[in-house]
Amino acid sequence: MNIRVVYGEIEINDINNFFDELKGCNAVFIDADYVLDLETLKFAARKALKSWKTGRNVAKTLPIEVLLYIAARRQINEALKIGVKKGLNKVVVVLINDCLEILKRLGFVEKKFNPTPNIKKILDFYEIGKKELEIVGMEKLPLLIRERIVLFDLSK
C-alpha cells in the first residue's frame, strides 16, 4: 500500500454523513494544529500498516489503526481528539489508498503544506512536559512524538 499525505481544508456539516460518503476511501484526517511535520505522520502510518499486515492491529479498520498510531493512544475516543470536527477543518489527510478525487468531490480543497502547529495543544496531547522539552530542545519535538509512537507500538 502506498501512503500519500495531503494538506487542505474541508467543511463538514454532519460528521457521520461525511464518513458514510468516504466508503472505500482509506483516509485519516488529522487537525493541522497537531501536525509538526509530514514525516512523523508517515512514520506512524508505516508502523500502523506493518501492524495491520502482521495481524497485531488494535482497531477493526485500517484508518482507525493509523489514527491510533498517530495519536499514540489505545483508546479511540482519545485519538479522535486530533481528528476532524463539525465546521471548517484545516487538516492533513493520510491517504492509504489514492482516493483524493472522492475527497475533492466532498469539498476538500488541497493546499500547499505550511505548518502552523499549536505547540501547546501538541505538548498537552502527547503529554510532553517542560523538563522533557528543555532536555531535548524544541527542534527535537518531532522525535519525542515518534518516541511515543514507538512506545505505543511496543506496548501492544
Buried (B, 14 or more C-beta within 10 A) or exposed (E): EEBBBBBBBBEBEEEEEBBEEBEEBBBBBBBBBBBBBBEBBBBBBBBBBEBBEEEEBBBEEBBBBBBBBBBBBEEBEEBBBBBBEEEEBBBBBBBBBEBBEBBEEBEBEBEEBEEEBBEEBBBEBBEBEEEBBEEEEEEBBBEBBBBBBBEBBEEE
